Amino acid sequence: MNKISEKTIEQIERLYTQDKGVTLTDLARKFSLSREGIKKRLIKREVHIRSISEISNIKKEQKIENLCKIYNQVRSLRKVRKITGHSINFIKDCIKGKVQFPIYPRPLKEGFDKITKEKVRIYAHSIFDGHVSRSKGNSYVVGYTNKNSELLKEFEEDVNFVYGLKPTKYTYKQGVTLLVYSSKLMYLDILNFDKSVIKTNEEYGRIYLRAFFDDEGCVHFNPTKRIFSISGSQKSKEELFLIKSLLKDIEIQSRISGVDITIGRNKSILRYSELIGFTHPEKRRKLLDALDYYIERFEKINNQNIKIKELTEKGLTPYKISPIINMPPSTIRHRVNSGFKMNKYDYFP
């Protein structure tokens, strides 16, 4: 038997008896000694040598104790999963009966079941750029994904106002942020939302439209090519026809083509800006810039039309009006005959 100092033996014995998870192999590596040599000396000192199954059970208890400690600090199975890398089911099985789980389902804010503009906005965002889902492990989730900080803040504040819940946030490399709410009651409330109020209440209808175009819409503006429109995309035909119907209710004309709905007439775009608008800052800025451009352009055309109308009422023909306003007689005749209402001359008021 190799000589080992009494001091080293005492240190080995102390480590082995104090840390129930340490093995003879661990001690052999630490002190650069043989496993059998350590074992013989511990037996000689009447130290109980633990079996593999004993050590396995001890390590399992240590793992459970550690999971309980982490859970009591963060109070969330998902956060424990993120910290430890174990599955939620494994964590739950380990700590069940050893920690106090929160009341489930988590109670929501009093009055959450009332229909409000905030709830309409939550519902709209959750079906456009969001999701309402249930996993195989009975996890009930409502989420919202967006890059824009204003829309994310609005959604977070609305949920806190209606349900009294705070989100878990995940931010990805592309700058996209996901807000996640794990609540069965919120999930069920949104799933059973009475969608008919969107059609019967004009204010709720406008909120719904704004959420749709904030999430799924864009402003097309290219003065060189005379392009100016607002469009939105949605795979659900039922949803597209509802959007079209809501727009029609407030006298905004639109057309559906495939998965897109487009507002293309100038008067309708102006009405959209006045009644609905955007929360998304980039879309709002682009729309206002386009309107400034077209309003200035069409003020000139409207002034021409007023002059043409006045001269026509005085009995002047297009040929006599032409040199007065510096416009071809054919254009004057076309405007008069159309009543200034044709698509090409869809002027602002």
N, C-alpha and C positions, 0 to 999 in steps of 0.2 A: 504494500500500500504506500503510495507516494506521501511524502511528508507535507502536511498542511499545517500552517501555524494555528495555534489555539484561537488567536484573535480573528482569523479568517473564518474558522469553523463557527465561532459565536455569531459573526456577522451573517453567515449563510443561514444559520438556524433562525436568527431573528427575522430575516427577510422571508423565509419559508413559512414561518408560523404567523407572521403579521399579515402578509398578502396571500390570501387563500387562492388567488388566481395564478400565482407564480408556479412554474413547473421545474422539475429537476433539470430539464434541458435548458430552460431560461437561465438557471443558476450556473450551469456548466459553461454557457456562452459568456456570461458576465464575468466569471472568475477564471476563465480559461483552464478549467479543470474537467476531468472525466465525469460523466453522469453517474457511473457506477461507484466511483470513489466518493462522491458527495452522498450518494444514497447510503453506503455502508457506514459513513461517519454519523449521519443523521439517525440511522437505526441504532447505532451504538449509544447515542445520546437519548434514546427512547422517544424519538420524534415520530409521530404517525405519518407514514408516507401515503399521500393521496393517490387514489386510482384515477385512470383516465376519465371514467364516468363521473367521479366526484368533481374533478376539475371542470369538466364540461358543464355540470350543473351549477357550479360556483360562478363560472363565466356568464352563464345564462342569467343568473340572479343579478350579477353586476350590470349586465346589459339592460335588464328590466329596470333596475334601480336608476340607471343613468337616463333611460327613456322617461321614467316618471319625473325625475328632476327637471329635465328639459321641458316636458309638457306643463308642469306646474309653473314654469317661468313664462312660457309663450302662450299657453291656453289655446292651442290650435294644433290639430292632428296634421294639417297640411304644412305648417311651419316646422313641426318635428320631422316630417318626411324630408323637407328641404334641407334641414340641418344634418340629419343622420343618413339619408339615402335609403332608409327602409320604406317598404310599402305601408300605406295607411292601415290596411287590414292586419299586417304583422304588428304594427305599433299598437293598434287597438286591442288585439288579442293579448299582447304582453302586459299592458297597463290596466286592462279591465279589472275592476274591483279593487285596484290599488290607488286610484286617483278619483277625484270628484269631477265627473263630466258636467259641462254646463247643461242647463235645461234645454231640451230639444223637442220640437222645433223652437228656435230662438224667437221669443215674442217680438212683435213689431210695434211700431209707434201707434198710439191710440188714434183712431180715425183714418187709418191707412186705406180702408176699404171705400172711402168716398172718392167720387170722380172729381178731379181737379185738373187744371191746365198742366201742372207738373206731372201728374200721373199719365196724362195723354202723351206728353213729350217722352216720358220714360218708355211707355209702350211702343211708341213710334220708333225711337232709336234702337230699342231692343230687337225689333224685327227687321230693321234696315241694316245698320252696321253693327248689330249686336247678335246675341244668341240666348235662347232659353232652352236649357237642356238638362237631361237626367242621365247619369252614368249607370253602368251595370252595378256599381257598388252603392247604389241609392244615394248618390250625391246630387243635390239639386242646385243648379247654377244659373244665374242671370249674368250676362257679360256684355260689355260694350267696348268696341275697338275703334281707335281713331288716332290720327297724328296730331290733330289740332288741339291745343291746350284749352281754348275757349269752350269747345264742344265737350271735352272731357270734364272740365270744371262744372259746366252746366249740368251734365248728367249726374255727376257726383253730388252736387248740391240738391238736385231734384230728389234723388234717392234718399238722401239724409232727411230732407223735408217731409217726404211722404212716409218712408218706412223706418227712419231712424237708424240706418245701417251705414257702415263704413266699408269701403272696398279693399280688396287685396290688389295691388298694382304690379303689373309685369311690363317692363319696357324692353323692347327688342332693338337690335342694331339699326334697323331701318328708321328708327324714330317713332315706331308705332307703339302705342300704349294700350294695354288691355286692363279694363277694370272688371274685377270678378266679385260677385256677391253670392256666397254660399248660404242660401236660405230657402227652405222648403216652402214657407208661407209666402214669401215674395214670388217665388217660382209659380206657385198655384194661383196667386192673385193676378199676375200678368197673363198667365195661360188662360184664365177665365175672364179676361177683360171684355166688357160689353162694347164691342166696336161700333154699335149702332149710334152711339153718342157723337161720333166723329161726323156722321152724316146729318144728324138732326140739330147739332149745335154749331153755328158758323164759326165761333171763336175757336172751338176745338178742332174744327176742320182746317182752319188756317195754321194752327200750331202743328197739326199732323203734316200738312203740306210743307211747312218750313223745315221740319225735321227730315222729311224725305229728300228735299233738294239740298239740304246741308250735308246729308250723308251720301246720297247717290247722284247728286246733280252737278252740273258745271255750266259756266257762262261762256258762250262762244262769241268772240268779238274780234273782227278783222275788217276795219273800215276800208282798206284797200280793195278787198274782195267783196265788200258790202255784205259781210256775214255778221249777223247779230241774232242770237237766240239763247234760250235757256233749255237745257235738256236734263233728263234723269233716266237711269236704267233700273230695270227690275224684271227678274225672270218670271215672276208670277203674273199671269195675264189678269187674274182677278184683281190684284193689287193695282196694276196699271189702269184698269177701267175705273177703279174707285178714285184714283188720283185725277183722272180725266173728269169724272163726275163732280168731284169737289171743286176743281177749277171752273167748270161750267157754272156751278152754283153761284160763283162770285164774278161771273161774266168774263172769264179768261179763256180764250180759245186755245186749244192744243190739238196735237195729232199724235197717234200711236203708230210706230213702225217697228215691227219685231219686238225687241225687249226695251225699246226706247220710247219715251214720251217727250215731245218738243213743243215749246211755246215760241212761235216764230213771228207773230204779228206785233208790230211796234206798240200799238195801243194795249195789247195784252201784256207785253213785257213791262210797260209803264204801270199798269194796274197791279201786276205781280209785285213790283217794287214798292208800291204804295200800301198794299194789303198784306203781303207776306214777307218778302225780303229774305235776308240771310243772316245767320249768326256767325257763320264761317267768315273770318275777316277778309281773306283773299277773294272769295267769291263776291262778297259785299262790295269790296273796292272795285273789282272789275266791272260789276253791274253798274255802279254809279259813274265810273269813267265812261262807259259806253253810252249811258243815258245822257250825260253832259254833251257828248259829241253829237248824238242824234237829235237832241232837243234843239241845239244851236242850228243844226243843218235844216231841220224841219220847220223851224220858226220862219226861216227864209221862204220855204215852199208855201207855208200857210199864208204868209203875207202876199205872195204872188196869187194864191187862190182867191183871197179876199178881193184883191184888185181886179182879177179876171171876172169875178162874180159881179162886182159893182159896174164894170164897163159893159158886161153882157146885158145886165138889167137896163142899161141906158140905150140898148139897141145896137151896140157896136159888134161888128163881125170879127172872127178870129184874125182876119187879114189886117183890120184896122187896129186891133189890140196889140198885134205882134210887135210893131216898132215902139209902142209905148212901154212895154215891159221887157223888150228884148228877148222874145221867145218865139220859136217856130209856130206858125198857125196850126199845124197838125197836132202839136202837143197841147195847145190851148183847146182845140176842138175835142181832143181825147179826154181831157180833164173835165170839161163841161158835160160831155155826153155821159161820163161815168159817175157824175155827181160827186167827184172827188173822193170816191169810196173804193176804187179798185185796189187790188193787192199792192200794186206798184206804188200807189199813193195812199198808203195806210198811215196817214199823218197823225201826229200827236194832236190833242186838242189845243 
